[in-house]
Amino acid sequence: MLALLAVLDGLTGLGVRGWCVGAGAAAVIALLLGRALRRRSATLGPADRITLLRADLACAVAALAVSDGPVALLVVVAVVALVLDGVDGRVARRTRTVSALGARFDMEVDAFLILVLSADVAPRVGWWVLLIGAARYLLLGAARLLPWLRGELPPRPWCKVVAVVQGVVLVVAVSTVLPVVPTRLALAVALALLAESFGREVRDKWRLRGRPGEPGGAQEPAMVGRG
């Protein structure tokens, strides 16, 4: 991550803010990932290393965003991170190293990248766009108060489709290739899809509440991420 920041600094001049945000975000990710690996006595597999690279790229996007770096470079880095999102899952399946930790790591990197992109777009388009990036974290906060929101449902491919839509629409918005009105419309559609996806997840968990072995039931399962 430090090497990547040094390269970006040489190309654009990140400044103190860029270095602090990029290195700080990377340090937090390293701390959380290290703790998760220790708790599960696990190591990083081939797919996890690709996800780790995506995490570094997401931190680089954050550094470029706060330092007002070239939009073209920010878009390129974000696009590479999004493209690699379709690689780590395939590598995990082909190497038979699929794991709950890897899936959760992948999901959290997606959420962080979307949060960074939405924060970059919000000042130009409207602060309501932050709801796209904050949705995941609002749900996690609610789960700390409502036990039935904890745990995971069976994977739904639609969730991954919605995540991809968020990323693509936000990158287009960051690039400013479209006028403001079409950009706002596309972001509103993306937010509506996200609300539908999260709403369905909340509804399904509400229906399963109190059942043994289900979220909020007598035997609460460990949180498992969807890849």
Secondary structure, DSSP 8 states (H G I E B T S, - for coil): -HHHHHHHHHHH--HHHHHHHHHHHHHHHHHHHHHHHHHHT----HHHHHHHHHHHHHHHHHHHHHTT--HHHHHHHHHHHHHHHHHHHHHHHHTT---HHHHHHHHHHHHHHHHHHHHHHHHHH-GGGHHHHHHHHHHHHHHHH-GGG-S-----HHHHHHHHHHHHHHHHHHHT-S-HHHHHHHHHHHHHHHHHHHHHHHHHHHHHTTSTTSTTSSS--------
